[in-house]
Amino acid sequence: MDSLPQINEGPLLAYRARVAEGALRADPAQAHAAETLQGLWRNLRGYDPKPTAPETARGFLGKLFGGSKRGSGDLAAPAGTPEGLYLVGAVGRGKSMLMDLFFETAEVRRKRRIHFHAFMQEAHRRIHLWRQANPHAEDPIPPLADAIAGEAALLCFDEFQVHDITDAMILGRLFEALFARGVVMVATSNTAPQDLFKGKPGRDAFLPFIALIQSRVEVLYLEAAQDYRRERIRGLPTWHFPADGRAERALDAAFLDLTGKARGEPSSIQVLGRAVPIGEAARGVARLSFDDICGRPLGPADYLALATHFHTLVLDGIPRLGPDNFDKARRFITLVDALYEHRCKLVASAEAGPDQLYERGENAAMFERTASRIMEMQSQEYLGLPHLP
């Protein structure tokens, strides 16, 4: 007999169920945040403001941007638009986990969850395409806001941070336009709104955006006592050899333990105007094969972006290295240096231990430093260090 379908009762009950089954440890701060998210979940049930993009837009760029000529801030927020939430706290406190529970249970037909950095890269790419198609037009923000609002009434952003002046220049008008179109924002961040872009040139012009965010979202500080991410990684074996079925299963288990997901979603990172594909990614963890990341002509900028974008790299199938595959070995050395410098954690399967990976050939001595770093990266001291994004 088929079981009855589960009734969606929101993120709070989902959180309590995870605690009851032992998947999560009870934490008062997390429970309070789940209660707050439950209130927003209740306010958003069935929320679906009418998309403002014209129905008559045609063609690729029409679909991409909606073709509107409206100004970015000429609409008041629709009546009854729920207030969003900005969840701020130190790394590893469960912010992304709580937002995922909220997103998964949110009864909103048009919703999207995306890393904030990826969202801004996408916004700049769309603006570039729009300017190419509309060389005499002045303002790409209204059609961009129409397109985004047409795709999602609820936007959930992970790791809301602003470091780039080109992002800071458009954020105020873009989000003013999105809020005017009824979009609700939920975000996680390590930085309080009033500290965004702090100490950067041009911050005075950024202050209205901070005021806008504070007026449209509730700011909740997650004061969880423990760094659960570092606790999980410190308990994991990180180097598995030989690279056989047992090692692959160990990496599967590590990815599940670190992300709560058996599989991640295909992703990419933008480096110098081009996309570097990531096989699987979830909650700050990337999973790639050795050939994916060292078998292609990538360089230091690519590995730096990988090390800063993700706090953990799960790497499958590192072969024995030597003069016959020195190009791959050289890239692997550069990768390890980037991971080490940014305290990115490495969980890997390999054909041998670090000291036995590169044993012959004139460049074997050069690899000794890399092997030493890999050994250090397996230590509990290194695994306990915070990631440097």
SVG drawing of the C-alpha trace seen along z (x, -y; Angstrom):
<svg xmlns="http://www.w3.org/2000/svg" viewBox="-2 -59 68 61">
<polyline fill="none" stroke="black" stroke-width="0.4" points="0.0,0.0 1.4,-3.4 2.2,-5.8 0.2,-9.0 2.0,-12.1 3.9,-14.2 2.2,-17.4 4.4,-20.4 4.4,-22.1 7.2,-24.5 10.9,-24.9 10.4,-24.8 8.9,-21.3 11.5,-20.2 14.2,-21.4 12.7,-19.7 12.4,-16.4 16.1,-16.6 16.9,-17.1 14.6,-14.2 16.2,-11.8 19.7,-12.8 20.8,-14.4 21.2,-17.8 22.2,-18.7 19.6,-20.8 20.8,-24.4 18.6,-27.2 19.9,-29.8 19.1,-27.7 15.7,-26.8 14.9,-30.6 16.0,-31.2 13.8,-28.3 10.8,-29.9 11.5,-33.2 11.7,-31.5 8.4,-29.7 6.7,-33.0 8.0,-34.1 7.0,-30.7 3.5,-31.3 3.3,-34.8 4.5,-33.6 2.2,-30.7 0.8,-31.1 2.6,-34.4 2.7,-35.1 2.7,-38.8 1.9,-39.3 5.1,-39.5 5.6,-42.9 7.4,-42.0 5.2,-42.5 3.6,-39.3 4.4,-40.5 8.2,-40.4 9.8,-38.4 13.1,-36.8 16.0,-35.7 16.7,-39.2 13.0,-39.9 12.8,-36.7 16.0,-37.6 15.0,-41.2 11.3,-41.6 11.7,-44.7 10.3,-47.2 11.0,-50.9 9.9,-51.7 12.2,-53.4 13.7,-51.2 12.1,-52.8 8.8,-54.2 6.6,-51.6 5.8,-51.4 6.2,-47.9 2.9,-46.0 0.5,-46.1 0.9,-43.0 4.5,-42.2 6.0,-40.2 9.2,-41.4 12.2,-39.3 15.0,-38.0 18.8,-38.6 20.4,-35.9 23.8,-36.9 26.3,-34.9 29.8,-33.4 30.8,-30.6 29.6,-27.1 26.6,-28.0 24.0,-26.5 22.7,-29.5 22.7,-27.8 21.1,-24.7 18.3,-26.7 17.8,-28.7 17.7,-25.4 14.9,-24.1 13.0,-27.3 13.5,-27.2 12.6,-23.5 9.3,-24.0 8.4,-27.5 5.0,-27.3 5.9,-29.9 5.5,-28.9 8.3,-31.1 11.4,-30.8 15.1,-30.6 18.1,-29.8 21.5,-31.0 24.9,-32.0 25.0,-35.8 28.3,-35.9 26.9,-33.8 23.8,-36.0 25.8,-39.1 27.9,-37.5 24.7,-36.6 23.4,-40.1 26.5,-41.6 26.4,-39.1 22.7,-40.0 23.5,-43.7 26.4,-43.2 24.0,-41.3 21.4,-44.0 23.8,-46.8 25.0,-44.9 21.4,-44.6 20.4,-48.1 23.5,-50.3 21.6,-53.6 19.6,-52.9 20.7,-54.3 19.4,-52.2 19.6,-48.4 18.3,-48.1 14.5,-48.2 14.5,-45.3 16.9,-43.4 14.6,-43.7 11.6,-42.8 13.4,-39.6 14.5,-38.6 11.1,-39.4 9.4,-37.4 11.5,-34.4 11.2,-34.5 9.0,-36.1 11.3,-34.7 15.1,-35.0 17.2,-33.1 20.8,-34.2 23.6,-32.3 26.7,-34.2 25.6,-37.7 28.8,-39.7 29.9,-42.8 33.6,-43.2 33.4,-44.4 32.9,-48.1 31.1,-47.1 28.6,-45.1 28.3,-48.0 27.5,-50.5 24.3,-48.6 23.0,-47.0 21.0,-50.0 19.0,-50.6 18.6,-46.9 17.2,-45.9 15.0,-49.0 13.5,-47.8 13.2,-44.2 11.5,-45.2 9.2,-47.5 8.2,-44.5 7.2,-42.5 10.3,-40.3 11.0,-39.0 14.6,-38.4 16.1,-35.9 19.8,-35.9 22.6,-34.4 25.8,-36.3 28.8,-36.5 28.5,-40.3 25.9,-42.5 24.2,-44.9 25.8,-48.0 29.3,-46.5 28.9,-45.6 31.5,-47.1 33.1,-48.7 36.4,-50.4 36.1,-50.3 36.5,-53.4 33.1,-54.8 31.3,-53.4 29.4,-56.6 27.5,-56.0 26.7,-52.5 25.0,-53.6 21.5,-54.1 21.6,-50.4 22.3,-49.4 19.4,-51.6 17.2,-50.0 18.1,-46.5 17.5,-47.4 14.1,-48.8 12.9,-45.7 14.2,-42.7 14.4,-41.7 18.0,-41.2 18.4,-38.2 21.7,-37.4 22.4,-33.7 24.4,-33.3 25.0,-29.5 27.7,-28.5 29.6,-26.0 31.1,-26.0 29.4,-22.8 31.1,-22.9 34.6,-22.7 33.4,-20.1 32.2,-17.9 35.4,-18.2 37.7,-17.6 36.1,-14.2 36.6,-13.1 39.5,-11.1 40.6,-13.3 43.0,-11.2 41.8,-7.8 44.0,-5.4 44.2,-3.5 41.5,-5.3 39.2,-2.3 35.5,-1.6 36.1,-1.9 37.7,-5.3 34.8,-6.5 32.3,-5.4 34.3,-7.3 34.1,-10.4 30.4,-10.0 29.9,-9.7 32.1,-12.8 30.1,-14.9 26.9,-13.8 28.2,-14.5 29.4,-17.9 26.4,-19.1 23.5,-17.0 23.0,-16.0 24.0,-12.8 24.6,-14.8 25.3,-18.4 24.1,-20.5 26.3,-21.4 27.8,-24.8 30.5,-27.1 32.7,-29.9 33.5,-33.0 37.2,-33.7 38.4,-36.5 35.2,-36.6 35.0,-32.8 33.1,-30.0 35.0,-27.2 32.5,-24.3 32.2,-22.6 30.9,-19.0 28.9,-19.1 28.5,-21.8 26.4,-22.2 26.7,-24.4 30.2,-25.6 31.6,-22.1 32.7,-21.4 33.3,-17.9 35.5,-17.3 37.6,-14.6 41.3,-15.1 41.1,-15.3 38.3,-17.9 40.5,-20.3 44.1,-19.3 43.6,-17.8 42.5,-21.0 44.6,-24.1 43.7,-26.0 46.0,-28.4 46.6,-30.1 43.6,-32.5 41.3,-29.5 42.6,-27.7 42.5,-30.8 38.8,-31.3 38.1,-27.7 39.9,-28.0 38.2,-31.2 34.7,-30.3 34.4,-26.9 35.5,-26.0 36.0,-22.3 37.1,-20.5 36.3,-16.8 38.7,-15.5 38.3,-12.1 41.1,-10.0 44.5,-11.6 46.8,-9.4 50.5,-8.7 52.4,-11.7 55.7,-11.9 57.4,-13.2 54.8,-11.5 52.0,-13.7 54.0,-16.6 51.6,-19.2 48.9,-17.7 51.3,-17.5 52.3,-21.1 48.6,-22.2 48.0,-20.0 51.0,-21.7 49.4,-25.1 46.0,-23.9 47.3,-22.6 49.2,-25.9 45.9,-27.9 43.9,-25.6 46.6,-25.7 47.0,-29.5 43.2,-30.0 42.7,-27.2 40.4,-25.4 39.9,-21.7 40.8,-18.9 39.1,-15.4 40.6,-13.2 41.1,-9.8 44.5,-9.0 46.6,-6.1 49.1,-6.5 49.8,-8.5 51.1,-12.0 54.8,-11.0 54.5,-8.3 52.5,-10.2 55.6,-11.6 58.6,-9.3 60.6,-9.4 61.9,-11.9 63.8,-15.2 60.8,-17.1 60.1,-14.7 62.1,-16.9 59.9,-19.8 56.8,-17.8 58.2,-17.2 56.9,-20.6 53.4,-19.8 53.4,-16.4 54.3,-18.1 51.5,-20.6 49.0,-17.8 50.1,-16.0 49.6,-19.2 46.2,-19.7 45.2,-16.3 46.0,-17.5 43.3,-18.4 45.0,-21.7 44.6,-22.6 41.1,-21.2 40.2,-23.4 41.3,-26.6 38.7,-28.9 38.4,-29.2 39.8,-32.4 37.3,-33.3"/>
</svg>
